[in-house]
Amino acid sequence: MSDKIAYARHGDVAVLTVKNPPVNALSQAVRQGLWDGMDRAEADAGVRAVVIVGEGRAFFAGADITEFGKPLVEPNLPALINRIEASPLIVVASMHGVSLGGGLEVALGCHYRIAVPSARVGLPEVHLGLIPGAGGTQRLPRLTGVEAGLDVMTTGRHVGASEAHDLGIIDVLQDGDPAENGLAYAQKLLDESAPRRAVSEMDPPAPVDWDAAFEATLARSKGQISPAWCVRAVQASVEKPFAEGLKAERQIFFDLMQTDQREGMIHAFFSERAVGNLPELKGVAAREFDHIGVIGGGTMGAGIATAALLSGLRVTLLEMSAEAGEAARSRIAANLAGSLKRGKISPAQHDQILGETLSVVTGYDALAGADLVIEAVFEDMDVKKVVFAELDRVCKPGAILASNTSYLDIDAIAATTSRPGDVLGLHFFSPAHVMKLLEVVVGALTAPDVAATGFALGKRLGKVSVRAGVCDGFIGNRILSTYRIAADHMILDGASPYEIDAALEAFGFAMGPFAVADLAGLDIGYAVRKRKRMEGLDPRARDAAYADKLCEDGHFGQKTGKGYYDYAAGSKARVPNPDVMPLIEAERAAQGLKPRAFGSEEIVRRYMAAMVNEAAKVVGEGIARRPLDVDMTLLFGYGFPRYRGGPLKWADMVGLDALLADIKGYAEEDPYFWEPAPLLKDLVATGRTFDDLNKEG
Ligand code: CAA
């Protein structure tokens, strides 16, 4: 028998213990071991029941995702589950930790299910671009009915044990050791002469309007297709005999396995975990931190303070006046009220944070004891230099000094202090207590343990942290500036902001670039453009000044009620601001440009080509260490659709040679903007992909 399964006999019950750390994924060796364990129990004279239990953190986290996309090795999971269910012995699943995907499907193939109250179950396959493929869509609805079953499958959410018990998924809730619980339950079932109870033999649930459910699910999933296909699989569970339903489910599962959406989502799953694992920081211990200083209590500073407070850190927030301090405290209180309402903190925690853990001060000396200080003041180098000089004066030795700047040079900031090794960038995204991305910007002189502390802080705050090198805009904003310029060029040439937003939202972005600009505030881009003009624009660069005129008229987006859109009817209404097109038309006329029509396909191609080209430069220059760092930046900070994996995974799937050909074609009109990235050219020449670079580490 495989060493992944331990077999033990307790009277007339056999216990199969799964040992496949960290989360008991159902790898081939585990599947074979379970199969052999069932054979052995059935051949073991006197055994009348089997308990399946996981060792360590979980029952099973599901199929082994690393096997996806590779040739199938027997026994396959559906066959194993059918084999377990068909056993003449009574089979009990004793669940703890998570039972997800194939893990829950194994439990559904058992005849009875017991779980500890902290257990969670779920069918998260939709998050991998799949549907449950080992009987989950056929067995679960037989226990829960169609509506609840579809809710579990199409959301992929984790269902707590108590709710799962109410839904009929778990038979018994019992605190204690899962192995002992399972054994006692099996014994009880034997004592009561409980029947073998196969879910597949239960009546199918009542039908629903399948087409309506399919369409509604598709509309909710923003371009992702797998949730809607759960509906068709469940339909088969109602309309076909069990074995036929299973075949229909398997077919859909295999069809989805061949899709780019599946590939993109699995890339996202592993990259999300790999992004914080930097080879260069292996073995580097982070510095201790418990007390965080935050300078500036505007939206960003208050958001950072809120994130730190919610993760149990002590915060001292510095503002310039008592009045500004009060405003900052109110912003933090409003954020915390939201967390309280959503049940993220208890009323007692809420009161303690505001009463004790947060202090708002007006003098730098109060930061003397802070372990790590993050400044979130006005985006101006001279202002930052003053702040860092003060920090250098008051902070204790070994304290980490961080800037939340989105564009400015961290090395120049570090150089104004006597301790550049302690300085780094921690670039949060607004609202900082909500957005998952954190760019950890490592300067030329940043000490390795300071970078490691940036990642440790990110982890503590529940962020996805990405290492970025120093350049204008780091990873995310540098790439954003470029694809935004590509959008502006399309506007000069004839597209409207509304066509561009619509095309990119259809591609899967949460919001198009102009709706995003309105949300972030048009003043941000305006300030950057003014700074770049002052630094001197390259004469070959095309300039689109129409957006500046919007700002000059006082329209900064949502916060002033008007930007590209008019927000009088609310932010969801998306009513175009009638002032915008005349400004654009005037600009085209001033530049002597004749507008032409753009279809949504061309809009997406140009926009994505600009994004990938700049991303390839960012990787080629070492600003991002790996392509996956760019992918996670765009996914968690810029609304890139998860089911496309990230821009560079998307590029691999589209084909790098076709993309390079597009870029070279565009370069014929505008060679300055469309200069192909050397890395992209190199990958095409050597027949490699961005993902090959991820694998090289
Ligand atoms: N297969 C392979 N590896 C897995 C895995 C799986 N199903 N689930 C987790 N892992 C790995 C992770 O990659 C990670 O590896 P590293 O330490 O090398 O980075 C390690 O296990 C621990 O995982 P996390 O860091 O995510 O730990 P966590 O405690 O934060 O979360 C978890 C644990 C809730 C199980 C989470 O990992 C998770 O959600 N896993 C995926 C669950 C899933 O999607 N299951 C369905 C699989 S598809 C299926 O089963 C298809 C079918 O019907 C046949």
Residues whose N, C-alpha, C, O or C-beta is under 5 A from the ligand:
A	BS01	CAA	P22 V23 A25 A61 G62 A63 D64 I65 T66 L77 V98 L100 G101 G102 G103 P124 E125 I131 P132 G133 A134 R273
